[in-house]
Amino acid sequence: MTTEQMISSIGDPMVRELAMRGQTRAFPKNAIIINEGDRGDSLFVILAGKVKVYVSDDDGREMILDTYSAGDYVGEMSFDGRPRSASVMTLEPTTCAVLTRDELRAAIAQNPDVAMTLISTLIDRARIATDNVKNLALMDVYGRVARLLLSLAKEDGGKLVVPEKMTQQDIADRVGASRDMISRIFKDLTIGGYVTIENRQITINRKPPSRW
């Protein structure tokens, strides 16, 4: 697929406009395109592929904040001039349109609706961050796992299937827990018939209980 085709396939016209202004760059799988703590002024509109946004500590432990794919963008938090608040890594070969701060300002000056799109995205992401903090503070690990699975699952042939193939470590990183704890939870959910796992594909056979 050409760059023009990738850009034209973006549904949101404001995001499409941003993509048209950027310089196209291709990244291999597992490339860190934004590093937490660095200073930068680039916005990355994803044209193809998938990335994860995560934070980490000095011991290398990670917590994934979210994942994004074609039609999404990352890096908007850098435009306040402060260091990057999270890292972004590609989960597969990824192509982005990269805009500088000046290019974004020019887009907003020409079309103020671009700013409204950015503001709307920031609000949505702030709400998600608030929910995540609340769940980390008030919900046990099992509750966070159940909530994650139900939020990711999509109906497929009358079944609820998590389209993203996730390892137990992936899930541990998403809910802020150890892999051993996730392994025990999934063992119980599997024995109870709540979930089936085949080739890392998770199928929810019936809604897990709110508490375990």
NORCORKA-V572876 format. One record per residue. N is the residue number from 1. OMEGA is omega as a letter, one per 20 degrees, with the letter a starting at -180 (* if undefined). BURIAL is b if it has 16 or more other ideal C-beta (glycine too) atoms within 10 Angstrom, else e. D_FIRST is the distance of its C-alpha to the first C-alpha in Angstrom with 1 decimal. Layout:
N_OMEGA_BURIAL_D_FIRST + N_OMEGA_BURIAL_D_FIRST
This chain:
1_a_e_0.0 + 2_r_e_3.8 + 3_r_b_6.7 + 4_r_e_8.2 + 5_r_e_6.1 + 6_a_b_6.5 + 7_a_b_10.0 + 8_a_e_10.8 + 9_r_e_10.4 + 10_a_b_13.1 + 11_a_e_16.3 + 12_a_e_18.9 + 13_r_e_19.4 + 14_r_b_21.2 + 15_r_b_18.6 + 16_r_b_16.0 + 17_r_b_18.6 + 18_a_b_19.0 + 19_a_b_15.3 + 20_a_b_15.5 + 21_a_b_18.6 + 22_r_b_17.4 + 23_a_e_16.5 + 24_r_b_13.2 + 25_r_e_14.2 + 26_a_e_12.9 + 27_r_b_15.6 + 28_r_e_16.5 + 29_r_e_18.0 + 30_r_e_21.5 + 31_r_e_21.2 + 32_a_e_23.5 + 33_r_b_21.9 + 34_a_b_25.0 + 35_a_e_28.5 + 36_r_e_31.2 + 37_r_e_34.1 + 38_r_e_32.3 + 39_r_e_32.3 + 40_a_b_29.1 + 41_a_e_27.9 + 42_r_b_24.1 + 43_a_b_22.1 + 44_r_b_18.8 + 45_a_b_16.3 + 46_r_b_13.9 + 47_r_b_10.3 + 48_r_b_9.4 + 49_a_b_12.2 + 50_r_b_15.9 + 51_r_b_19.0 + 52_r_b_22.7 + 53_a_b_25.3 + 54_r_b_28.7 + 55_a_e_32.1 + 56_r_e_34.3 + 57_a_e_37.8 + 58_r_e_39.6 + 59_r_e_39.9 + 60_r_e_36.1 + 61_a_e_36.3 + 62_r_b_33.3 + 63_a_b_32.7 + 64_r_b_29.3 + 65_r_b_29.3 + 66_r_b_26.0 + 67_a_b_22.4 + 68_a_b_19.4 + 69_a_e_15.7 + 70_a_b_12.8 + 71_r_b_14.8 + 72_r_b_17.8 + 73_a_b_19.3 + 74_r_b_21.9 + 75_a_b_24.5 + 76_a_e_26.2 + 77_a_b_29.5 + 78_a_b_29.8 + 79_r_e_30.6 + 80_r_e_34.2 + 81_a_e_34.6 + 82_a_e_35.7 + 83_r_e_34.3 + 84_a_b_31.2 + 85_a_e_32.5 + 86_r_b_30.0 + 87_r_b_27.6 + 88_r_b_23.8 + 89_r_b_22.3 + 90_r_b_18.8 + 91_r_b_19.2 + 92_r_e_16.0 + 93_a_e_13.5 + 94_r_b_12.6 + 95_a_b_10.9 + 96_r_b_13.4 + 97_a_b_14.5 + 98_r_b_18.2 + 99_r_b_21.0 + 100_r_e_24.6 + 101_a_e_27.6 + 102_r_e_28.4 + 103_r_b_25.0 + 104_r_b_25.4 + 105_r_e_28.9 + 106_r_e_27.9 + 107_a_b_25.5 + 108_r_b_28.3 + 109_a_e_30.8 + 110_a_e_28.9 + 111_a_e_28.0 + 112_r_e_30.3 + 113_r_e_28.4 + 114_r_b_25.9 + 115_r_e_28.9 + 116_r_e_29.7 + 117_r_b_26.2 + 118_r_b_26.8 + 119_r_e_30.3 + 120_r_e_29.4 + 121_r_b_27.0 + 122_r_e_29.7 + 123_r_e_32.2 + 124_a_e_30.1 + 125_r_b_29.6 + 126_r_e_33.3 + 127_r_e_34.3 + 128_r_e_32.3 + 129_r_e_34.0 + 130_r_e_37.4 + 131_a_e_36.9 + 132_r_b_35.9 + 133_r_e_39.0 + 134_a_e_41.2 + 135_r_b_40.0 + 136_a_e_40.6 + 137_a_e_44.0 + 138_a_e_45.2 + 139_r_b_43.4 + 140_a_e_44.1 + 141_r_b_41.4 + 142_a_b_41.5 + 143_r_b_41.1 + 144_r_b_38.0 + 145_a_b_36.4 + 146_r_b_37.2 + 147_r_b_35.8 + 148_a_b_32.6 + 149_a_b_32.1 + 150_r_e_32.9 + 151_a_e_30.6 + 152_a_b_27.6 + 153_r_b_28.4 + 154_r_e_26.7 + 155_a_e_28.4 + 156_r_e_27.1 + 157_r_e_29.3 + 158_r_e_32.3 + 159_r_e_31.9 + 160_a_b_30.9 + 161_r_b_28.2 + 162_a_b_26.7 + 163_a_e_23.0 + 164_r_b_22.7 + 165_a_e_24.3 + 166_r_b_26.8 + 167_r_e_29.6 + 168_r_b_33.0 + 169_r_e_32.5 + 170_a_b_29.4 + 171_r_b_31.7 + 172_r_b_34.5 + 173_a_b_32.4 + 174_a_b_31.4 + 175_r_b_35.1 + 176_a_e_37.0 + 177_r_b_38.9 + 178_r_e_39.6 + 179_r_e_37.8 + 180_r_e_41.3 + 181_r_b_41.8 + 182_r_b_38.5 + 183_r_e_39.4 + 184_a_e_42.8 + 185_a_b_41.3 + 186_r_b_38.9 + 187_r_e_41.7 + 188_a_e_43.8 + 189_r_b_41.0 + 190_r_e_40.3 + 191_r_e_44.0 + 192_r_e_44.5 + 193_a_e_41.9 + 194_a_b_39.8 + 195_r_b_36.6 + 196_a_e_35.3 + 197_r_e_33.0 + 198_a_e_31.2 + 199_r_e_28.6 + 200_r_e_28.4 + 201_a_e_27.6 + 202_r_b_30.2 + 203_r_e_31.6 + 204_a_b_34.2 + 205_r_e_36.9 + 206_a_e_39.1 + 207_r_e_39.2 + 208_r_b_40.6 + 209_a_e_43.9 + 210_r_e_43.9 + 211_a_e_46.1 + 212_*_e_46.8
